[in-house]
Amino acid sequence: MTEPPIIETAELRKNYGSTEALRGLNLQVPAGSIYGFLGRNGAGKTTTLKILLGMTRPTSGHARVFGLDAGAPEASVAIRRRTGFVSEDKDLVDSMTVEEIVRFTAAFYPRWRSDLAQRYLRKFDLPPGKKVKNLSRGTRTKVALLLALSRCADLLVLDEPTSGLDPAIVEEVLQAIVAHVAGEEMTVFFSSHQIAEVDQIADRVTIVDGGRVVVDGAIEDLRENYRRIHLVFDGEAPKPAFRAPGIVRTYRKGRELTVLLSMGVERVVEEARALNPVSVDVIPVTLKEIFLESVTKED
């Protein structure tokens, strides 16, 4: 029997006045996955997280976490008890020391793991006696991650966790997340606009643009299925009329015709050869290219 998704949204919409932040967003996040939620700034990522955590309510549609209605007040409290959250702003109590904020946070969570807290204090080389307000941005991020991971949460929600950090700290944070998930039963929902970071640690990804899902799937499947077909002709490239499914975009320039597709490369190549090109090349596509093609509007 298939395990139900940890996060599920259906036709999720959110309006702020005349602005549509979400326009029918559909998500399914499997249990145990590291799920990348990728999009440009303003694509609707933070609004989605706020709805999932009960910080705001959708205009229409529904969102469920652990099978619970994220819009219902009692269910929302239950969701937050089982969820570790690291916000983009890394909201912490500035007047406390690192040691104090760890002890303070632990008191609220019956499943708190002191062994994990001590492990991450050492791993992140955190200064127990230093006040939070005097910490660097990178160190604040590591403190926030320690607090989220030590709660023994079932779900870890990260909103741009590495924003503004130097590459060494980014790598340290990403590796800590991967190692933690490998050792604990946890699902990670990782919102970012940093393509390389999502590509590095996620096993599934949704690309969102303008409040809608534009690409969704396992990263390995996307790498396997997306291809770019490059055709060169003797004269000017013909205007194509491909019938095969999966065509994302076509480009014509002089003697060259390029086709980006998301599936069915054999059928498209067969149709392409019928145009009598001089050469046909099939080229793999990176996640970065898939992202850019998905969120860039055609001229």
VOGU-3710 file (C-alpha; in Angstrom, 3 decimals, decimal comma):
1> mteppiieta> 0,000/0,000/0,000  1,377/3,409/-0,983  2,133/5,685/1,952  0,132/8,932/1,803  2,086/12,115/1,067  3,401/14,176/3,979  2,375/17,393/2,188  -0,480/17,650/-0,282  -2,067/20,700/-1,857  -4,897/20,822/-4,380
11> elrknygste> -5,778/23,857/-6,490  -4,260/26,096/-3,827  -4,912/29,791/-4,456  -3,943/32,869/-2,488  -4,778/36,455/-3,382  -3,402/39,580/-1,745  -5,828/42,166/-3,030  -5,545/42,059/-6,810  -2,265/40,109/-6,683  -2,451/36,344/-7,249
21> alrglnlqvp> 0,390/34,819/-5,232  -0,775/31,235/-5,866  -2,846/30,194/-8,863  -3,963/26,599/-8,447  -0,842/25,043/-6,881  -0,785/21,229/-6,703  1,887/19,435/-4,667  2,495/15,933/-3,352  5,552/15,471/-1,137  6,351/11,797/-0,402
31> agsiygflgr> 7,408/10,666/3,065  11,171/10,348/3,515  12,060/12,558/0,553  14,275/15,624/0,325  11,940/17,701/-1,777  13,187/20,805/-3,531  10,692/23,634/-4,028  12,410/25,755/-6,627  11,427/29,119/-8,064  12,428/32,711/-8,589
41> ngagktttlk> 11,880/35,311/-5,893  8,178/36,132/-5,874  7,137/32,817/-7,442  4,912/31,906/-4,474  7,266/29,741/-2,422  7,077/31,613/0,903  3,295/32,017/0,601  3,013/28,240/0,190  5,104/27,618/3,311  3,001/30,062/5,335
51> illgmtrpts> -0,167/28,223/4,328  1,340/24,824/5,169  2,349/26,057/8,634  -0,935/27,815/9,340  0,525/31,327/9,223  -1,999/32,376/6,580  -5,051/30,828/4,974  -5,616/30,140/1,289  -8,210/32,028/-0,721  -9,378/28,668/-2,088
61> gharvfglda> -8,200/25,116/-2,502  -6,768/23,085/0,350  -3,473/22,099/1,950  -2,870/19,045/4,117  0,214/18,136/6,164  0,384/14,693/7,820  -3,168/14,289/6,498  -4,324/17,256/8,611  -6,048/20,362/7,278  -3,418/23,114/7,505
71> gapeasvair> -6,156/25,759/7,613  -7,859/24,380/10,742  -6,517/26,011/13,951  -6,213/22,829/16,069  -4,744/20,818/13,197  -2,295/23,626/12,463  -0,943/23,433/16,031  -0,508/19,669/15,655  1,332/20,197/12,363  3,746/22,707/13,906
81> rrtgfvsedk> 4,476/20,344/16,819  5,735/17,769/14,317  7,575/20,232/12,059  10,961/21,911/12,353  11,078/25,237/10,526  14,049/27,354/9,498  12,914/30,682/8,057  14,842/32,879/5,670  15,187/35,502/8,430  16,459/32,936/11,007
91> dlvdsmtvee> 14,196/34,386/13,719  15,903/33,861/17,077  15,798/35,587/20,475  18,735/37,992/20,231  19,088/38,558/23,985  19,790/34,879/24,728  23,083/33,052/24,491  23,348/29,981/22,272  23,211/27,728/25,320  20,161/29,541/26,705
101> ivrftaafyp> 18,187/29,405/23,473  18,894/25,681/23,151  17,694/25,058/26,700  14,689/27,378/26,233  13,589/25,656/22,998  14,058/22,160/24,417  11,467/22,844/27,126  8,684/23,118/24,535  9,253/19,766/22,787  8,753/16,431/24,593
111> rwrsdlaqry> 10,655/14,605/21,842  13,687/16,892/22,101  16,960/15,030/21,547  19,690/16,400/23,812  22,196/14,070/22,162  21,486/15,652/18,771  21,730/19,163/20,226  25,134/18,377/21,695  26,250/16,754/18,450  25,370/19,831/16,398
121> lrkfdlppgk> 26,874/22,212/18,958  30,165/20,403/18,363  29,726/19,803/14,631  28,868/23,446/13,918  31,478/24,713/16,389  28,882/26,928/18,075  29,914/29,188/20,991  27,548/28,281/23,894  28,120/31,487/25,856  27,843/33,962/23,003
131> kvknlsrgtr> 24,675/36,027/22,603  22,621/35,392/19,478  22,676/39,097/18,550  26,472/38,914/18,228  26,509/35,905/15,909  27,336/36,090/12,204  24,616/35,260/9,687  26,141/31,880/9,001  26,345/31,004/12,688  22,725/32,111/13,219
141> tkvalllals> 21,723/29,746/10,419  23,529/26,867/12,111  21,843/27,642/15,446  18,423/27,706/13,754  19,187/24,390/12,058  20,323/22,840/15,362  17,016/23,868/16,992  15,004/22,416/14,096  16,921/19,128/13,875  17,043/18,459/17,619
151> rcadllvlde> 13,249/18,557/17,943  13,057/15,071/16,428  10,525/16,446/13,975  8,885/14,348/11,284  9,090/17,196/8,760  11,777/19,823/8,254  10,676/22,924/6,342  13,457/25,181/5,091  12,805/28,594/3,541  15,909/29,805/1,659
161> ptsgldpaiv> 18,119/28,411/4,460  21,436/29,270/2,798  20,535/32,791/1,633  23,507/35,152/2,012  25,939/32,505/3,275  29,447/31,908/1,999  30,085/28,683/0,026  31,883/26,884/2,872  28,966/27,354/5,284  26,455/26,477/2,554
171> eevlqaivah> 28,240/23,166/2,028  28,345/22,504/5,781  24,599/23,164/6,137  23,640/21,028/3,132  25,772/18,096/4,246  24,298/18,288/7,762  20,780/18,052/6,312  21,647/15,051/4,138  23,423/13,242/6,986  20,542/13,894/9,380
181> vageemtvff> 17,918/12,542/6,974  20,054/9,440/6,406  20,106/8,732/10,142  16,585/9,794/11,133  13,118/9,237/9,704  12,374/12,678/8,321  10,977/14,436/5,267  12,580/17,701/4,100  10,695/20,383/2,160  13,384/22,740/0,914
191> sshqiaevdq> 12,335/26,056/-0,638  15,044/27,826/-2,610  15,960/29,742/-5,735  19,497/28,308/-5,626  19,406/25,670/-8,354  22,770/24,069/-7,560  21,819/23,488/-3,922  18,531/21,809/-4,779  20,305/19,738/-7,441  22,909/18,672/-4,864
201> iadrvtivdg> 20,658/17,316/-2,112  17,074/16,866/-3,369  15,671/13,649/-4,796  12,488/15,297/-6,060  11,745/18,830/-7,221  8,855/21,089/-8,072  9,582/24,222/-10,080  6,996/26,909/-9,466  6,516/30,107/-11,444  3,813/32,720/-11,136
211> grvvvdgaie> 2,092/30,703/-8,406  1,779/27,570/-10,557  3,706/24,312/-10,874  5,578/24,265/-14,198  7,798/21,190/-13,650  7,488/18,336/-11,151  9,217/15,009/-10,697  12,132/12,982/-9,424  15,372/14,734/-10,326  16,824/11,576/-11,860
221> dlrenyrrih> 13,718/11,205/-14,046  13,987/14,821/-15,193  17,643/14,284/-16,106  16,734/11,103/-17,958  13,745/12,465/-19,873  14,610/16,068/-20,744  16,655/16,442/-23,915  17,615/19,145/-26,386  17,604/18,144/-30,064  19,757/20,298/-32,309
231> lvfdgeapkp> 19,152/20,170/-36,070  21,232/21,780/-38,838  19,937/22,170/-42,397  21,473/22,986/-45,775  19,337/26,104/-46,044  17,121/28,014/-43,660  15,581/25,815/-40,972  11,924/24,946/-41,647  9,134/25,943/-39,303  8,378/22,700/-37,449
241> afrapgivrt> 4,993/21,168/-36,649  5,880/18,293/-34,345  2,996/15,997/-33,372  4,849/14,032/-30,691  4,041/14,892/-27,055  6,582/16,471/-24,723  7,694/19,481/-26,769  8,533/22,294/-24,359  9,950/24,879/-26,744  11,453/25,247/-30,227
251> yrkgreltvl> 13,981/27,792/-31,530  14,814/28,675/-35,139  17,854/30,680/-36,150  19,228/30,585/-39,681  20,110/27,017/-40,583  19,577/25,746/-37,029  16,497/24,386/-35,276  16,591/23,453/-31,583  13,866/21,525/-29,789  13,592/21,182/-25,998
261> lsmgvervve> 11,465/18,244/-24,908  10,452/16,618/-21,633  9,711/13,113/-22,918  9,571/10,859/-25,986  12,946/11,664/-27,543  12,749/8,754/-30,024  9,471/9,956/-31,573  10,696/13,532/-31,849  13,968/12,420/-33,451  11,974/10,356/-35,950
271> earalnpvsv> 9,874/13,395/-36,869  12,977/15,580/-36,979  14,746/13,275/-39,444  11,721/13,522/-41,752  12,628/17,223/-42,158  15,872/16,091/-43,881  18,423/17,887/-41,684  22,145/17,657/-42,381  22,767/16,642/-38,760  20,785/15,668/-35,640
281> dvipvtlkei> 22,317/15,857/-32,156  20,583/14,801/-28,933  21,976/16,655/-25,902  21,312/16,034/-22,176  19,785/18,927/-20,211  20,795/20,059/-16,704  18,388/21,019/-13,928  19,581/24,609/-14,341  18,587/24,559/-18,018  15,216/22,988/-17,182
291> flesvtked> 14,626/25,724/-14,595  15,603/28,566/-16,893  13,528/27,254/-19,780  10,524/26,762/-17,486  10,486/30,240/-15,946  11,587/32,280/-18,980  8,750/33,626/-21,082  8,845/33,176/-24,836  9,306/36,297/-26,941
//
